[in-house]
Amino acid sequence: MKWAVIVFPGSNCDQDTVLGIRRATGDEADLVWHQESTLDGYDAIVLPGGFSYGDYLRSGAIARFSPVMNAVRQAADEGRLVLGICNGFQVLTEARLLPGALLRNENLQFRCERVALEVRNNTSPFTAGYHLGEVIHIPIAHGEGRYHADEATLADLQAAGQIAFAYQHNPNGSLCNIAGVLNAKGNVLGLMPHPERAVAVWMGSEDGIRLFQSMHTYVTRQRPSVVQEDMQGGVHAG
Ligand SMILES: NC(=O)CC[C@H](N)C(=O)O
């Protein structure tokens, strides 16, 4: 499958994300500069963590106007997978590809620590590799991670199973302990914790691996045609 990792000015987790995808799935991922206007052919698009445009105005508020965001929106509309990690989550909410907003942490501190997350949805393309209710450990590193939405939106998210991950011990004041949300279709996920920082024992956790693997499994299972193409190729060669 083909992965794109978008690079904005100020992204700083792009290379880590490429390595995380490789370690988890064996797939290579392309780094795609934010001024690209097409993402044709990519099965999964990842908006990585960092400080796009220096977090000026609000995190993600400027990056959402990057040319590539039209292509990200198109990919999401077509049902392809879009994952926003930390600053990527902030960009996706600013772009209205995900509901809600990410505000300054309640205590106004930048929080950088490993957190315990409860898996609240294990039927999405991103979370199918986890058990429902499982507690996993993934690091956070953010100053603007307090998830906020109005009451009606929160009720909708809960009713539709769109809360993918919830903090066991809320580090930032997020409403409903929300750490990650899905869009209504389930093909866009944003989460504040960094799964690419939890893909090896020496990192302190390997719990991020299954997120990338779930995406890989979803895309490759959707496409039995890959096998058919190979078989046809064999027929032609013969
Ligand atoms: N690690 C990150 O992606 C940081 C996100 C964002 N710049 C914040 O501090 O909230």
The ligand as an SDF file (V2000), in Angstrom:
LIG
                    3D

 10  9  0  0  0  0  0  0  0  0999 V2000
    3.9970   17.2300   19.2850 N   0  0  0  0  0  0  0  0  0  0  0  0
    3.2020   18.0170   18.6450 C   0  0  0  0  0  0  0  0  0  0  0  0
    2.7150   17.7140   17.5670 O   0  0  0  0  0  0  0  0  0  0  0  0
    2.9450   19.3690   19.2530 C   0  0  0  0  0  0  0  0  0  0  0  0
    1.6140   19.8830   18.8470 C   0  0  0  0  0  0  0  0  0  0  0  0
    1.4260   21.3650   19.0970 C   0  0  0  0  0  0  0  0  0  0  0  0
    2.4440   22.1170   18.5030 N   0  0  0  0  0  0  0  0  0  0  0  0
    1.2180   21.6160   20.5610 C   0  0  0  0  0  0  0  0  0  0  0  0
    2.1440   21.9610   21.2720 O   0  0  0  0  0  0  0  0  0  0  0  0
    0.1110   21.4660   21.0240 O   0  0  0  0  0  0  0  0  0  0  0  0
  1  2  1  0
  2  3  2  0
  2  4  1  0
  4  5  1  0
  5  6  1  0
  6  7  1  0
  6  8  1  0
  8  9  2  0
  8 10  1  0
M  END
$$$$
